[in-house]
Amino acid sequence: MKLGNLQSIDFERLSQDFKGLDPNDPGAWPLAPRVAVFAALLVAVVGLAWWFDWRDQAMLLEQREAEEVQLRQDWLTKKRLAVNLDAYKLQLEETDRQFGALLKQLPNRAEMDSLLSDINQAGLGRGLQFELFKPGADVVKDFYAEMPIDVRIVGAYNDLGAFAEDVARMPRIVTLNNVAIEGQKDGTLKLEAKAITYRYLDEEELAQKRQQEKAAKAAKGGK
């Protein structure tokens, strides 16, 4: 508003219009008080409408907008998966093939005796003397079991190295852990280690394992 317009407003007259108003006859009020009351009522109505109705609608709108953004993101993710579905299938088939190849390297329960005999013969074939060859109890995992074998072997350095290579080249998976070597008075070496071989669980063992896990969950839930 320009300065000249401000100067043209008669503030004294406006103040007089707000004096001596009859609340029982607002229709007789001057224009300025009626406009002021109307503006105040309008602001109050808008404020009440916002507090009791529009605010919830605004919050609901924000929630729906956030859900729309999430749905769009989910749709884009699923679209990318659908586009690459064939590649995922090929990758899954390759993973299954590799897993099957690794699984074939694990003997079953019936083949374990033969594997233990092969490990023993690998040492004897190198002229080594077994002071200890003691298979331990199976350690059951998800779909396979580990069998630890405590071994103590005496022999020449080269023969012990050749034995370790023979074990590493076996078609079945065998690892040597916690290896300790000690010299003997006669010049030979004594090797102590824990050999670990692996076998896959048969269907009967898997069923028994699932039953035990189910029973353990039931017992835990009952506490």
C-alpha positions in Angstrom: 0.0 0.0 0.0 1.3 3.4 -0.9 2.1 6.0 1.7 -0.5 8.3 0.3 -3.2 5.7 0.8 -2.1 5.1 4.4 -2.4 8.9 5.0 -5.9 8.9 3.5 -7.2 6.4 6.0 -9.0 8.0 8.9 -7.7 5.9 11.8 -9.6 8.0 14.3 -12.9 7.3 12.5 -12.1 3.6 12.4 -11.5 3.6 16.1 -14.8 5.3 16.6 -16.5 2.6 14.5 -15.4 -0.1 17.0 -16.7 1.8 20.0 -20.2 1.4 21.4 -21.1 -1.7 19.3 -24.3 -3.5 20.2 -23.5 -7.3 20.3 -27.3 -8.0 19.9 -27.5 -6.1 16.6 -24.4 -6.7 14.5 -26.3 -5.7 11.4 -26.3 -2.2 12.6 -22.5 -2.1 13.0 -20.3 0.0 10.7 -18.6 -1.7 7.8 -15.1 -2.0 9.5 -16.3 -4.0 12.5 -18.4 -6.3 10.4 -15.4 -7.0 8.1 -13.1 -7.6 11.1 -15.6 -10.0 12.7 -16.1 -11.8 9.4 -12.3 -12.2 8.9 -11.9 -13.4 12.5 -14.7 -16.0 12.0 -13.2 -17.1 8.7 -9.8 -17.7 10.4 -11.4 -19.5 13.3 -13.5 -21.8 10.9 -10.4 -22.6 8.8 -8.4 -23.3 12.0 -11.1 -25.6 13.4 -11.4 -27.4 10.1 -7.7 -27.9 9.9 -7.5 -29.2 13.5 -10.5 -31.6 13.3 -10.4 -32.7 9.7 -7.8 -31.4 7.3 -4.9 -32.3 9.5 -5.7 -36.0 9.5 -6.3 -35.8 5.7 -3.0 -34.1 5.2 -1.2 -36.8 7.3 -3.0 -39.5 5.4 -2.0 -37.9 2.1 1.7 -37.9 3.2 1.4 -41.6 4.2 -0.2 -42.5 0.8 2.5 -40.6 -1.0 5.2 -42.4 0.9 3.5 -45.7 0.1 3.4 -44.8 -3.5 7.2 -44.1 -3.5 7.8 -47.5 -1.9 5.5 -49.3 -4.3 7.3 -47.7 -7.3 10.6 -48.8 -5.8 9.3 -52.4 -5.3 8.0 -52.4 -8.8 11.3 -51.3 -10.3 13.1 -54.0 -8.2 10.7 -56.7 -9.4 11.0 -55.5 -13.0 14.8 -55.8 -12.8 14.5 -59.3 -11.4 12.0 -60.2 -14.1 14.3 -58.9 -16.8 17.3 -60.9 -15.4 15.2 -64.0 -14.6 16.9 -66.1 -17.3 20.3 -65.1 -16.1 19.4 -65.9 -12.5 18.1 -69.4 -13.6 21.4 -70.1 -15.4 23.3 -69.0 -12.4 21.2 -71.2 -10.1 21.7 -74.2 -12.4 25.5 -73.6 -12.4 25.5 -73.3 -8.6 23.5 -76.5 -8.3 26.0 -78.2 -10.6 29.0 -77.0 -8.6 27.3 -78.0 -5.4 26.7 -81.5 -6.8 30.3 -81.8 -7.8 31.5 -80.8 -4.4 28.9 -83.2 -2.8 30.3 -86.1 -4.8 33.6 -85.5 -3.0 32.0 -86.3 0.3 31.7 -90.0 1.0 28.5 -91.4 2.5 28.5 -93.3 5.8 29.1 -96.7 4.1 32.3 -95.4 2.4 33.9 -93.9 5.5 35.7 -97.2 6.4 37.3 -97.3 2.9 38.4 -93.7 3.2 40.0 -94.2 6.6 41.8 -97.2 5.1 43.1 -95.1 2.2 44.5 -92.5 4.6 46.2 -95.2 6.6 47.6 -96.8 3.4 48.9 -93.4 2.2 51.1 -93.2 5.3 52.2 -96.8 5.2 53.0 -96.5 1.5 55.5 -93.8 2.3 57.2 -95.9 4.9 55.8 -94.0 7.8 55.0 -95.5 11.2 51.6 -94.7 12.7 51.8 -94.4 16.5 48.2 -93.1 16.7 45.3 -93.3 14.3 42.2 -92.6 16.3 38.9 -91.5 14.6 36.7 -89.4 16.8 32.9 -88.9 17.0 31.1 -87.2 14.1 30.3 -83.5 14.4 27.0 -83.1 12.6 26.5 -79.9 10.5 23.7 -78.7 8.2 23.9 -81.5 5.6 27.2 -83.1 6.3 29.3 -84.4 9.2 32.9 -83.9 10.1 35.0 -86.9 11.4 38.1 -85.8 13.2 41.0 -88.3 13.3 43.9 -87.9 15.7 47.1 -89.0 14.0 50.7 -89.3 15.2 53.2 -90.4 12.5 57.0 -90.9 12.6 59.1 -90.8 9.5 61.6 -88.9 7.4 60.9 -85.3 6.4 60.5 -86.0 2.7 58.2 -88.9 3.4 56.0 -86.8 5.7 55.8 -84.1 3.0 54.9 -86.7 0.4 52.2 -88.1 2.7 50.6 -84.6 3.1 50.6 -84.3 -0.7 49.0 -87.7 -1.1 46.2 -86.7 1.4 45.6 -83.4 -0.4 45.3 -85.2 -3.8 42.7 -87.7 -2.5 39.4 -87.7 -4.4 37.7 -87.2 -1.1 38.1 -84.1 1.0 40.6 -84.5 3.8 42.3 -81.7 5.7 45.2 -81.7 8.2 44.8 -79.3 11.1 46.8 -78.4 14.2 49.9 -79.8 12.7 52.9 -80.1 15.1 56.3 -81.6 14.2 59.0 -82.7 16.6 62.5 -84.0 16.0 63.5 -87.4 17.3 66.9 -88.6 18.5 67.3 -90.9 15.5 66.9 -88.0 13.1 63.3 -88.8 12.1 60.4 -86.5 12.7 57.2 -87.1 14.6 54.1 -85.4 13.2 51.0 -84.9 15.3 47.9 -83.6 13.6 44.1 -83.7 13.5 42.9 -85.0 10.1 39.4 -84.0 9.3 37.3 -85.8 6.7 33.8 -85.1 5.7 30.8 -87.1 4.7 27.2 -86.1 3.7 24.3 -87.2 5.8 22.0 -89.8 4.3 18.2 -89.3 4.3 17.7 -91.2 7.5 20.2 -89.0 9.3 18.7 -85.8 7.8 15.2 -86.9 9.0 16.6 -87.6 12.5 18.3 -84.2 12.5 15.2 -82.4 11.5 13.2 -84.2 14.2 15.7 -83.3 16.8 15.7 -79.6 15.8 11.9 -79.6 15.8 11.8 -81.2 19.3 14.4 -78.6 20.5 12.3 -75.7 19.2 9.2 -77.2 20.9 11.0 -77.6 24.2 12.3 -74.0 23.9 8.9 -72.6 23.1 7.3 -74.4 26.0 9.5 -72.7 28.6 
